[in-house]
């Protein structure tokens, strides 16, 4: 069985190391997550605008056809 070297680390030192790690790793990770969501929201917004435009074109086409065919109210 190999010898295990034990090193005692105070909780304050461990806390400082965790803060340093979070300061180095946190901002790039948060930036990449924010960037990913930004791209997704932009794509979803574009798809929603496209769907709304298709709906409005179909609605206007139907309204124009009803108007040109006499409206059906006579």
N, C-alpha and C positions, 0 to 999 in steps of 0.2 A: 504494500500500500504506500502510495507516495506521501511524502511529508507535505502537510498543508501549512502554509504561512498565513497566520492571522494578523491582520493590521487593524488596529482600533481606529475608527473614524468618529469624531464627535458629530453630534447631530447638527451643530452649527456649520461645520465644514461641509457636511453632506448637503445642507440647505443652500449654502453658497454655490457649491458645484451644480446643484439642480437649477438655481437661478441663472448661472452662466450658460448652462446647456440650453435653457429655455430662451435666453436672449440671443443665442447664436442660431438655433434651429427654428424658433417660433416665427419670426417675421417672414422668412422665405416660404414656410409651410402655409402660413395664413395668406400670403400673397398668391400662392398657386391655387389655393382653394377659392379665393375671391375671384381670381381670373377664370377658373373653371366655371363658377356660377355665372359670371358676367357673360361668358360665351354662350352658355345654355340659355340664359334669359334673353339674350339678343336673338338667338335662333327661334325660341318660342314666340317672341314678339313678332318676328318676321313672318312666321307661319300663321299667327293669328291675324295679322294685317292682310296676308294673302287670302286667307279664308273669308275674311270680312269683305274684301274687294270682290271675290267671286260671288258671294251672296248678293252684294249690291248690284252687280252686273246682271245677275239672273233676275233679281226683283225688278230692275229698270226695264229689262227686256220684256218681261211679262206685262208690266204696266203699259209699255209702248204698244205691245200687240193688242192689249185690251182697248186702248185708245183708238188705234188704227182700225180695229174691227168693229167699231161703233160702241164700245163700252158695255154692251149687253144690257143696258138699262131701258132700251126702247121696246 
